[in-house]
């Protein structure tokens, strides 16, 4: 039995024409247009991802960014929690280290006994078993937290700029811990001795509560630790092309003025000696940040830095310092102490 012809064609025949008959249709169209070539169609998108620098967070939506930020915050808090538990087991030993500057200051001022005072019943528990482990956890977990910060912002950078991940984490955490050590061994000890010594020759006996002492300790430690991140801040501003090394050098006098103003605010004592003692490392860190920004600019331009010459000069300086330290100890009777000026006779 013969089936009637379908003028419109079945679905299968249409599919065949669509797929197999395309060359014939194009030939008929060219014939009708007088043999002219059809304009080329729109370019087809490539199958693979050729731009490796725009992957990651650069293609995320706003809510994907929020989800990534939430993940990084949770991981940072988890790292802080682990460090808090570890510090909790050594709370008594850590408190002995933290209260040592107060004991030394009271001993120098001839206050007997050189002890701190607990005014409220819960004051000692809140500080020794809660606030102190939190402070130690911040310093212990700082590399992990800084890594989470970098992991959040790194996918938005170019591939050649992501190589700075490891140096960023190491230098940022190292400078933060170095700032805390500088505050503990130098700034806080001198400042505390000065503050407790005010009026002691006029029948004023210092009595320090552990609550006020710990609050001052936290402010100085965290403040100096954050100030020591100045080279990292300068490097990031250069990385984002907000600043340049030439601009920083041209306006360095204004930067030094701002540094001394910040030192006057952060330093717990108003005397010029402690102000200079605090501002001098900040000025040094400012120029270290300029040096790091120069390295970044030279890397972008494909220029090489003479590392061998610089390392040789630094080794020569260290040898001279080591020789002077050795002669001071062996010939002139100096000895090393765990606080400023670290070398006394």
C-alpha positions, -999 to +999 in steps of 0.1 A: +000+000+000+014+033-011+014+061+015+003+096+004+030+121-002+037+145+027+042+180+012+058+193+043+079+162+049+082+141+080+102+150+110+129+125+100+131+139+065+134+174+079+162+163+101+180+148+072+177+180+052+189+200+081+220+180+086+228+163+054+214+188+029+231+219+042+257+220+013+229+217-013+209+245+002+240+268+004+247+261-033+211+270-043+213+302-023+246+311-040+230+305-074+200+327-066+223+355-054+243+354-086+273+334-074+282+358-047+296+345-015+276+347+017+290+368+045+308+348+071+289+338+101+297+349+137+329+333+151+324+302+171+335+303+207+366+282+215+360+248+231+387+252+257+395+279+282+424+298+267+426+325+293+441+309+323+444+343+341+406+349+344+395+317+361+384+313+397+367+341+415+369+364+385+339+345+370+320+340+402+287+357+408+281+379+438+266+351+458+295+328+449+318+355+463+299+356+495+299+318+497+337+318+492+341+345+518+320+325+543+342+294+537+374+314+543+360+330+575+349+296+588+383+281+582+400+310+598+378+307+629+385+270+630+423+276+630+419+302+658+398+277+678+425+250+675+452+275+685+430+286+714+427+250+727+465+245+725+472+278+743+447+268+770+468+239+782+497+264+788+478+293+804+498+294+836+531+293+819+520+319+794+507+342+822+541+340+838+557+352+806+532+380+801+534+394+837+572+393+836+575+429+823+554+442+852+575+422+877+607+436+863+594+472+863+582+469+899+615+454+909+634+482+892+612+507+911+619+488+944+582+480+950+580+451+974+564+427+967+565+431+929+531+415+923+500+424+904+466+429+921+433+411+915+405+434+923+374+413+913+369+375+920+364+367+883+392+389+870+419+363+872+398+336+856+387+358+827+422+369+819+443+338+825+419+312+812+400+332+785+415+364+772+451+353+774+446+321+752+427+342+727+457+366+724+481+338+720+458+321+695+458+352+673+496+351+671+498+314+667+472+312+640+482+343+621+500+323+593+468+302+587+445+333+588+467+352+564+468+322+541+430+322+540+430+359+532+454+353+503+434+323+491+403+345+489+419+373+469+445+353+448+420+339+422+412+375+412+448+382+403+469+373+373+487+340+373+521+356+375+510+376+406+498+344+424+535+334+428+536+358+458+514+336+479+541+319+499+562+350+504+530+369+514+521+344+541+556+340+555+565+377+555+531+389+568+531+364+597+568+369+604+564+407+606+534+404+628+552+381+653+583+403+650+562+433+659+548+415+690+584+405+701+596+441+696+566+454+717+572+428+745+610+432+748+614+469+741+584+492+739+562+477+766+590+473+791+603+509+788+568+523+787+556+504+817+587+514+838+581+550+829+544+549+837+547+531+870+576+553+881+555+586+879+552+600+914+570+571+931+595+596+946+566+615+961+550+588+982+529+573+953+529+535+955+519+518+922+492+491+925+485+475+892+454+453+886+458+424+863+428+436+843+442+470+834+476+456+829+464+430+804+443+455+785+474+477+781+495+447+771+470+437+744+468+472+730+505+475+727+512+440+714+484+441+687+491+478+678+528+473+672+522+439+655+498+456+630+522+486+625+549+461+615+527+451+586+536+484+568+558+467+542+531+443+533+506+472+529+530+491+506+536+459+486+499+453+481+493+489+471+520+486+445+506+452+434+473+469+428+490+498+410+478+523+435+513+534+445+547+533+429+582+532+444+591+566+428+560+582+443+568+568+478+604+581+476+593+616+464+569+619+494+589+600+520+592+631+542+554+632+546+554+595+553+580+599+581+559+627+596+528+605+596+549+577+612+560+599+641+524+610+646+512+574+648+541+566+671+531+594+694+495+580+695+505+543+700+534+547+724+521+545+759+546+571+772+549+608+762+588+610+764+609+616+733+631+586+739+604+560+737+587+579+708+620+576+688+625+540+699+591+532+684+593+554+653+627+543+641+617+507+633+586+521+615+607+543+593+630+513+586+599+492+577+587+520+554+619+518+533+617+480+534+583+483+518+597+506+492+624+480+485+598+453+481+578+474+457+609+481+436+614+443+434+578+439+422+582+467+395+615+452+383+598+418+381+571+432+359+596+449+337+617+417+334+647+432+351+670+413+375+680+424+409+717+420+420+710+396+448+745+383+450+760+417+457+733+425+483+738+392+501+776+397+502+772+432+517+747+419+543+771+391+552+799+415+556+778+437+579+767+407+600+803+396+604+813+430+616+784+431+641+792+396+653+829+405+657+820+436+677+796+416+699+822+389+705+848+415+716+823+432+738+815+400+757+850+385+759+872+416+764+850+443+780+828+422+803+794+428+786+767+402+788+734+396+770+701+402+788+666+393+775+654+429+772+666+463+758+694+472+754+702+434+753+739+441+761+749+455+795+780+456+815 
